[in-house]
Amino acid sequence: MNSAEGKMLGRVRALLAKAEHPATPRPEAEAAHAKAAELMMRYALDEAMLAAEQGGGPDPIVYWEHVAAGADGHGRARCTAAGTIVQAYGGRYARRGNGTYRADVTLLIVSTRAARDALELLLPSLYLQMDQAGRRETDGYMTTLPTESFPRRADRTRWANSYFKAFLVGYADSVGRRITAARELLQHETTSRALVLVNEQDRIAAEFQNRFPDLGRARAQRLRADGYAAGQTAGRSADIGTGHLTADRSSLTP
């Protein structure tokens, strides 16, 4: 590891530590995580451009697997959330397992090596943030519902779980759009970055097709609109990479 890479990773880890600290206000935590994601993307693109200019080979395309935990019954939602972030980084994924019976779900991922390294660092932090935010939002939401709306305790639990599941997917969709926007901004900064990204996309698509030539279409996941909207709002409360926080969260719309 060279000094520049060590400095960058140190800064990313410091941002993630801030994002994960329970005393950090949620908008600041989300801004810190977003900035860490942008730093990882910018560094990977700069390294790829430098390698190309010096006549080196492109960043290798790699296959790797990532497990979305399902012990609490939300493996499929976490898989969808993680997949959204993988795609925002330019990768593609297939899925092994459907999360039934509280089973884990495995993402089968094709991406650049740099994207894999970034995602292996960022995804655990994202899970922590969105799970914590989702639990808080779900608990708050459930206090607004009259107890008599649920004749059985199991009904109330089922209703809360469906809200939480939708929140996770909505949160990741919003974060994914922010990461995609930052990636596109970096792409437009120089022609060299644009060429690097186009080349990566073509090579990833070819490798993914080679590995999964007969991949079927995944069944759409049914989600609660209210939980999804709450997750979207939480996930976009800070601009990616700017450090500027949203002044009025109540002004955000789904």
C-alpha positions in Angstrom: 0.0 0.0 0.0 1.4 3.4 -1.0 1.2 6.5 1.2 -1.6 8.1 -0.9 -3.7 4.9 -0.6 -3.0 4.6 3.1 -4.0 8.3 3.7 -7.2 7.8 1.7 -8.2 4.6 3.5 -7.5 6.3 6.8 -9.8 9.1 5.9 -12.5 6.7 4.8 -12.3 4.7 8.0 -12.5 7.9 10.0 -15.6 8.9 8.1 -17.2 5.4 8.6 -16.3 5.5 12.3 -18.2 8.8 12.6 -21.1 7.4 10.6 -21.4 4.4 12.9 -21.0 6.2 16.2 -24.3 6.2 18.1 -23.8 9.8 19.3 -23.5 11.1 15.7 -26.8 12.8 14.5 -28.4 10.8 11.7 -28.0 13.5 8.9 -24.3 13.8 9.8 -23.9 10.1 9.8 -25.4 9.8 6.4 -23.2 12.6 5.1 -20.1 10.9 6.4 -21.0 7.6 4.8 -21.8 9.4 1.5 -18.4 11.2 1.5 -16.6 7.9 2.2 -18.3 6.4 -0.8 -17.3 9.3 -3.0 -13.7 9.2 -1.9 -13.5 5.5 -2.7 -14.9 6.0 -6.2 -12.7 9.0 -6.9 -9.6 7.2 -5.8 -10.4 4.1 -7.9 -11.0 6.2 -11.0 -7.9 8.2 -10.6 -5.8 5.0 -10.1 -7.4 3.5 -13.3 -6.6 6.6 -15.3 -3.0 6.7 -14.1 -2.6 3.0 -15.0 -4.0 3.7 -18.5 -1.7 6.7 -19.0 1.3 4.7 -18.0 0.4 1.8 -20.3 -0.7 -0.5 -17.5 -3.7 -2.9 -17.7 -7.2 -2.0 -16.7 -8.6 -2.8 -13.2 -9.3 -6.5 -13.2 -12.9 -7.7 -13.3 -13.6 -10.0 -10.4 -16.3 -12.4 -9.2 -17.1 -12.4 -5.5 -19.9 -13.3 -3.1 -21.5 -11.3 -0.3 -23.9 -12.6 2.3 -27.0 -10.5 3.4 -27.9 -11.7 6.9 -31.4 -13.1 7.2 -31.6 -14.3 10.8 -34.3 -11.7 11.6 -36.3 -12.5 8.5 -35.1 -9.6 6.4 -32.4 -11.3 4.3 -34.2 -10.6 1.0 -34.7 -6.9 1.8 -31.0 -6.6 2.8 -30.0 -8.4 -0.4 -32.0 -5.9 -2.5 -30.5 -3.0 -0.6 -26.9 -4.3 -1.0 -27.6 -5.0 -4.7 -28.7 -1.5 -5.2 -25.4 -0.2 -3.9 -23.4 -2.8 -6.0 -25.2 -1.5 -9.1 -24.5 2.1 -8.1 -20.8 1.2 -8.1 -21.1 -0.2 -11.6 -21.3 -3.9 -10.7 -23.9 -6.6 -11.5 -25.2 -9.3 -9.3 -27.3 -12.4 -9.2 -28.9 -13.9 -6.1 -28.7 -17.3 -4.4 -31.5 -18.0 -2.0 -34.8 -16.2 -1.3 -34.6 -15.5 2.4 -37.3 -17.8 3.4 -37.3 -19.4 6.9 -34.9 -16.7 8.1 -32.1 -17.9 5.8 -29.3 -15.7 4.6 -29.3 -14.6 0.9 -26.0 -14.5 -1.1 -25.2 -11.9 -3.7 -23.1 -13.3 -6.6 -21.3 -10.2 -7.8 -19.2 -9.2 -10.8 -17.4 -5.9 -10.5 -14.0 -4.2 -10.8 -11.5 -5.1 -8.1 -11.6 -1.5 -6.8 -15.4 -1.6 -6.5 -15.2 -4.9 -4.6 -12.6 -3.4 -2.2 -14.8 -0.3 -1.6 -18.0 -2.3 -1.2 -16.5 -4.7 1.3 -15.6 -1.7 3.4 -18.8 0.3 2.9 -21.6 -2.3 3.0 -21.2 -3.3 6.7 -21.4 0.4 7.6 -24.5 0.9 5.4 -26.2 -2.1 7.0 -25.6 -0.7 10.5 -26.9 2.8 9.6 -30.0 1.7 7.7 -30.9 -1.0 10.4 -30.6 1.6 13.2 -32.5 4.2 11.2 -35.1 1.6 10.3 -35.7 0.4 13.8 -36.1 3.9 15.1 -38.5 4.9 12.3 -40.5 1.6 12.7 -40.8 2.0 16.5 -41.9 5.6 16.1 -44.4 4.7 13.4 -45.9 1.9 15.4 -46.6 4.2 18.4 -49.0 6.2 16.1 -51.2 3.2 15.6 -53.9 2.3 18.1 -53.5 -1.0 19.9 -57.0 -2.1 19.0 -56.0 -2.1 15.3 -54.2 -5.4 15.9 -56.3 -8.1 17.6 -53.3 -10.3 18.0 -49.7 -9.5 18.9 -48.5 -11.5 15.9 -50.5 -9.1 13.6 -48.7 -6.1 15.1 -45.3 -7.7 14.7 -46.1 -8.6 11.1 -47.2 -5.1 10.3 -44.0 -3.6 11.9 -41.8 -6.1 10.0 -43.4 -5.2 6.6 -42.8 -1.5 7.4 -39.1 -2.1 8.3 -38.5 -4.3 5.3 -39.8 -1.6 2.9 -37.7 1.1 4.8 -34.5 -0.8 4.1 -35.1 -1.0 0.4 -36.2 2.6 0.2 -33.2 3.8 2.2 -30.8 1.9 -0.1 -32.5 3.2 -3.3 -32.0 6.7 -2.1 -28.4 6.2 -1.1 -27.8 4.3 -4.4 -29.1 7.3 -6.4 -26.7 9.6 -4.5 -23.8 7.3 -5.2 -24.8 7.0 -8.9 -25.0 10.8 -9.2 -21.5 11.2 -7.7 -20.2 8.6 -10.1 -21.7 10.4 -13.1 -20.3 13.7 -11.9 -16.8 12.2 -11.7 -17.3 10.7 -15.2 -18.1 14.1 -16.7 -15.1 15.8 -15.1 -12.6 14.4 -17.6 -12.7 12.4 -20.8 -10.2 10.0 -19.3 -12.6 9.1 -16.5 -15.5 8.7 -18.9 -13.4 6.2 -21.0 -12.4 4.3 -17.9 -16.0 3.9 -16.8 -17.3 2.9 -20.3 -14.6 0.3 -20.6 -15.4 -1.1 -17.1 -19.1 -1.3 -17.9 -18.5 -3.3 -21.1 -16.1 -5.7 -19.4 -18.4 -6.3 -16.4 -21.3 -6.9 -18.7 -19.4 -9.4 -20.7 -18.1 -11.3 -17.6 -21.6 -11.3 -16.0 -23.1 -12.8 -19.2 -20.4 -15.4 -19.4 -21.0 -16.5 -15.8 -24.8 -16.3 -15.8 -25.9 -16.9 -19.4 -29.3 -18.3 -18.5 -30.2 -16.1 -15.5 -33.9 -15.8 -15.0 -35.8 -12.7 -13.9 -36.2 -12.3 -10.2 -39.7 -12.0 -8.8 -40.5 -8.5 -7.8 -40.6 -7.8 -4.0 -43.9 -6.4 -2.7 -43.2 -3.5 -0.4 -45.3 -1.1 1.8 -45.4 2.3 0.2 -45.3 4.1 3.6 -42.2 2.3 4.8 -40.5 2.7 1.4 -41.1 6.4 1.4 -39.8 6.8 4.9 -36.6 5.0 3.9 -36.2 7.2 0.8 -36.5 10.3 3.0 -33.9 9.0 5.5 -31.5 8.0 2.8 -31.4 11.3 1.0 -31.2 13.7 4.0 -27.7 14.7 3.1 -26.1 15.6 -0.3 -23.4 13.1 -1.3 -19.9 14.4 -0.9 -20.8 18.0 -0.2 -21.0 17.9 3.6 -24.0 20.2 3.5 -26.9 18.8 5.5 -30.6 19.2 4.7 -31.9 22.2 6.6 -35.5 21.0 7.0 -36.2 17.3 6.9 -39.9 18.0 6.9 -39.6 19.6 3.5 -38.5 16.3 1.9 -41.1 14.5 -0.2 -41.1 10.9 -1.4 
